[in-house]
Amino acid sequence: MNMSSSETAVRRTFDTVAGSYDQNGVEYFRPIAARLVELAALGPGEYVLDVGCGRGAALFAAADAVGPAGQVVGIDVSAAMIAKTAADLRRRHATGVVVAVMDGAAPGFGPGYFDAVIGSNSVHMVPGLASAYGRYRTLLAPGGRLAVCAPASVLEPEPRVFGLRSIAAAAARFSVSARVYPQEEAFGGPEKATEDLRRAGFSDIAVHVEDVVLRADSPDQLVRWTWTHGMRMMWDTMPTEHHETVAREIEAEAAEFMTDSGVIEIPSPVRYFVAR
């Protein structure tokens, strides 16, 4: 697998965070994945490919939807992520679910094998995405569908990432990754994504933008969470002398979203695409 330096950096980042990814109690990735599976309308007995499965937010939701007669295959470019998720599968005694290290840009499966290809907070990072859509289309059986999602960029009246101005400012200042918001829209934006999907052979394309509420027990927990996923690239490229200041800025803004029960609840938009 030949990778550019940016692709290698992404893979290394997710290898680094594999042990803590979606494990510290902040509620965000799983509700998004559950909604994606709902929009994909997965049914009993279907075969599903989860591209960029990570620690299984969409993988396990899809497995529940297709039941014991179905099959879900999760692939990820991060070997560490796959190792952790495979261990989770063994602990759960899961059946009908397998995971493998594989490039999401070119999954190695035969034509028409899957009823659905899904990707929650993952496919937007696949290199050569317009070409990848065509490969996903080939993998689908008649009547199959592609369902993907990612955070929707918020640029007006001011940039926000995960609902916070402070994270957007830090990402813009310190991140070297072109895939960290708000520098660019996921999937190239809804218009480009729709056109790319049509060129790949999809004709029925639905776009949904919905707010997901990010929930954390405390501002400190939220900051620690930002170290456990793709935002780790921001922290790793940021000079260490800025870490404390940026963390305090995020904590202070997060505290503005504290509810009467003492929980942080931050609404943040997510864009979903379902194509047939």
N, C-alpha and C positions, 0 to 999 in steps of 0.2 A: 504494500500500500504506500504510494508516494504521496507525501503531504507537504504543503507549503509551511512556512514558518508560523503563520497565524493559525493554521489548522493544528499543527503540532502543539502550539501553546494552549489551544482549547482542550485538546486531548489531555495534556499534562495537568491542566487545571482540574478537570473532572476526575482524573486519577487521584489527585491530591485530596479532593473533597469527598471522595466516594464514601468514606466511613461516616461522615457527618451529614451528607446530603439528605435534606428532608427528614432529619431525625431529631431536631432540637425542640420540637413542640410548636413552632410557628405554623399556623394554618394558612396555606396558600396554594402549593402545587397540587395537593390532592383534590380540593374542590374544583379547580380548573380542569383536572383530568377527568373527574367524574362527570362534569358537564360536557366535555368533549365526547366521552363515551355515549352519553345520552343523545347528543346531536347526531352521532354516527349511526344511531338506531341499530346497534348490534343485537342479534337475536340468537336463540339457542342453536347450537350446532355449527355456527359459522367459524371460519378460519380467519384469523386477524394477525396482521404484522404491525408491531409497535416499533416505530423508528426512533431511536434515541430513548430507549426505555428507562435509562437511569436506574433509580432504586424502586421502580415499579408502580408509580402513582397511577398511570393509565393501564399498565399491564394487569394489575390485579383487578381493577375495575372492569376491564374487558373480559377477564376470565370469569368473573361473576356473571357477566351478561351472556356469554356464550354457553356457559354451563359445561357439564362433563362430556357432552357430545361434541363440543367445539374444541378448537385449539388456538392458543395465542403464542406467537413467537416474538420475543423481544430481542432487539439488536441494539448495540451501542458501540461506539468507537473506543470507549474507555474500558480497558480490560479490568481495571479495579472495580468499576461500577458493576460489570457483569459478574465478577467474583462475589461481590457483596449480595447482589440480587439472587444469584444462584444459591447462596447460603440461606437467604430468606425463603426461597422456594422449598428447600429441604426441611427447614424448620416448620413450615406450614403444611408439609406433606402434600404440596400442590400437584395436581394432575392436569394434563392437557396444557401445560405451560412450559416452554423452554426458552432459554436465553443463549445468545452467542455474541462474541466479538465480531463486528462486521461494520463495514463502511455504509453509512446511511445513504450515500450518494449512489450506490450501485449494489443493492441487496442481491445476494446470490441465490435466487429462487426461480423456478420455472414460470412461464406465462400462465396467467389465469389461476394461480394457486390460492389466492386469498379472496375472501369476500369483502374485506376492508383493510385499508392501510391507514394507520393513525399515527399521530405524533404530537405530544403535548409539551409545549415549551422546548422544542428540540429541532424540528425540521427547518425552522428559519435559520439555523446555524449550519445547515448542510451546504457545502460548496457546490457551485454549479447547479443551483436549485432549479432553474428552468428546465435543464436537461433531466434532473432527477424526477421531476413531475412525470415526464414521459415514461421513465422506467417504472414508476409506481403504477401508472395506467396499465402498463403491460402485465404487471403482476396480478391485476384484478380480474376476477371472473365476470361474466356478464351480470349487470346489475350491481356490480361492486362500487364502492365509494372510498374516497380519500377524505379524511377529516384531520385537520391540523389547527394549531392555535399558538399564539404567543401574545405577550403584553402589547397593547396598542400604545404607540407613542403619544405622549401628551406634551405639546409644545406651546400652547396658548392657554391662558394669558402668560404663562411661564412654564418652562420645562419641568416635568415631574417624572420620577422613576419610582415604581412601587408606591405611587401616590405622594411622594415627598420631593420637595424642591431641593433639599439638602443632598439627597442621593444623586439627583440629576446634575447638580453643580459639581459634585465630586467626580462623577463619572466623566463629565465633559472635560474637567481639568486634568485628571490623572490617568484615565484609562487609555491604553494604546490599542485596545480592541475596537475595530470598526463595528462590531456587533453589539456593543453596549449602548443602551439608549441614553440620551435622546438623539444621538447623532444621525440615526437613520431609522426608517420605518421597518418593522419586521416584514419579511417576504417582499420587500421593496415597495410596500404600501398596497392598499386594497386594489387600486386600479391595475397596477403592474401584475400583481398576483393573479387577478382574474384573467388578464390577457395571457399570461404564461400558462395558466391552467387550460385555457381554451386551445392554445396552440399545442398543448400536450395531448389533446383529444377529449378533454372533459367538456360537456355541454351544459349540464345543469349545475350551476355554481351558486351556493348561498353563502352570504357573509353576515355574521352576527357580531355585534360589539356589545358586551355585557360587563357590568361592574362585578368584580370579585372582591370580597372583603378580606383583606389580609389581617389576621388576628395574631397578636402576641401578648404574652402575659406581662411584659414590661418593656420599656424602651431599650434596656440593656440586652434583653433577649433578642430583640429585633436586630440590633447591631451585630450581635454574635451570629445571627442567622445569615447576615450578608457575607460572612466569611465562608459559608458552607455551600455555595452554588456558583454560578457564573460570575457573580460580582467579586469573587476571590481574585480574578484577574485585575480588578481595579486596585484592591488592597496590595497585591503583590507588586504592582508597578508604581505605587505611591511611595515617595520617600517616607521612611519610618517616622521621621520627626513630625509628619502631618497626621499620623494615625489618631492620636488622642484628640486633636482639635476636630477632625472630621467626625469621629465617633460621637463627641459631645454635641456637635451640630445636629446630627441625625437623631440622637436621643431627645434633644430639646424639642425638635419639631414633632417627633413621634408622640411626645407627651401631650401635644395639643389634641390628639385623637383619642385620649383616654376616656372611657365611658364611666358612668357612675359606679359600675362594678369593678373598676380598676383595670379593665382589659383594654389594650390598644386595638382599635378597629379602623383600618384605613381602606377606603374604597379605591380600587384601581382597575382601569378598563382592560379587558382582554378581547382580542379579535379572533373569532373562529371562522374557519372556512370548511365547508362540506361540498365536495365536488363529485359528480357522477358522470 
